Each structure stands twice: as structure tokens, then as C-alpha cells.
């Protein structure tokens, strides 16, 4: 979360993933070790949907795989 001049600033996807990754590893290490990459991405986008500074980050749909 970034606050500049008293205003909440939205994180970009890279910033949000870094914050998510650090927190998830710290809080859910056993689960982090066992998740597939796809499941980890799902967790990331769900996490993004919970916070005002990351709600704007949505999963991009790959037309080939529909993921």
C-alpha cells in the first residue's frame, strides 16, 4: 500500500505481486510450497480483489487457453 500526500495510490501489477508474494510466503509458507503456479495466480488475483489499491488488477484472459 502506498500513500502519497494523504492519498491512497494504486499499485501496479508488479508492485502488487511483490507485496502479495512476500506476505503469502511469510503467512502461508506450507501452502505456498504446495500450490501450482496456476493456483498461486488465482490466489494473487483473489487477493487483489480484496483491497482498494489493487482492485483494478484483473486476470488477463489468454484466448488460446482461456486462462
C-alpha positions in Angstrom: 0.0 0.0 0.0 1.3 3.4 -0.9 0.0 6.7 0.5 1.3 9.9 -1.1 0.1 13.3 0.2 -2.6 11.5 2.2 -4.0 9.8 -0.9 -4.0 6.0 -1.4 -2.1 5.2 -4.6 -3.0 2.2 -6.7 -0.3 -0.4 -7.0 0.7 -1.6 -10.5 0.6 -5.4 -11.0 4.3 -5.9 -10.4 4.2 -3.9 -7.1 1.1 -5.8 -6.0 2.6 -9.2 -6.9 5.8 -8.4 -4.9 3.7 -7.4 -1.9 1.4 -10.4 -2.2 4.3 -12.8 -2.7 6.2 -11.6 0.4 3.1 -11.7 2.6 1.9 -15.1 1.3 5.3 -16.7 1.8 5.5 -15.3 5.3 1.9 -16.1 6.4 1.2 -19.3 4.5 4.6 -20.9 3.8 3.3 -24.6 3.8 0.5 -23.7 1.3 2.9 -21.6 -0.8 5.2 -24.6 -1.2 2.4 -26.9 -2.4 0.5 -24.6 -4.8 0.8 -25.0 -8.5 1.7 -21.9 -10.5 -1.9 -21.6 -11.8 -3.4 -21.9 -8.2 -0.9 -19.3 -7.0 -2.0 -16.9 -9.7 -5.6 -17.5 -8.7 -4.7 -16.7 -5.1 -3.0 -13.5 -6.3 -5.9 -12.2 -8.3 -8.3 -13.1 -5.4 -6.1 -11.1 -3.0 -6.1 -8.2 -5.4 -9.9 -8.1 -5.4 -9.9 -7.5 -1.6 -8.1 -4.2 -1.4 -8.8 -0.7 -2.7 -5.3 -0.2 -4.0 -5.3 -3.4 -6.0 -9.0 -4.0 -7.0 -8.2 -2.6 -10.5 -5.8 -5.5 -11.2 -7.7 -8.2 -13.1 -6.6 -11.5 -14.6 -5.9 -11.3 -18.3 -7.6 -14.0 -20.3 -5.4 -15.8 -22.7 -7.5 -16.6 -25.8 -5.7 -19.8 -26.6 -6.0 -21.4 -23.1 -9.0 -19.4 -21.8 -7.0 -18.9 -18.5 
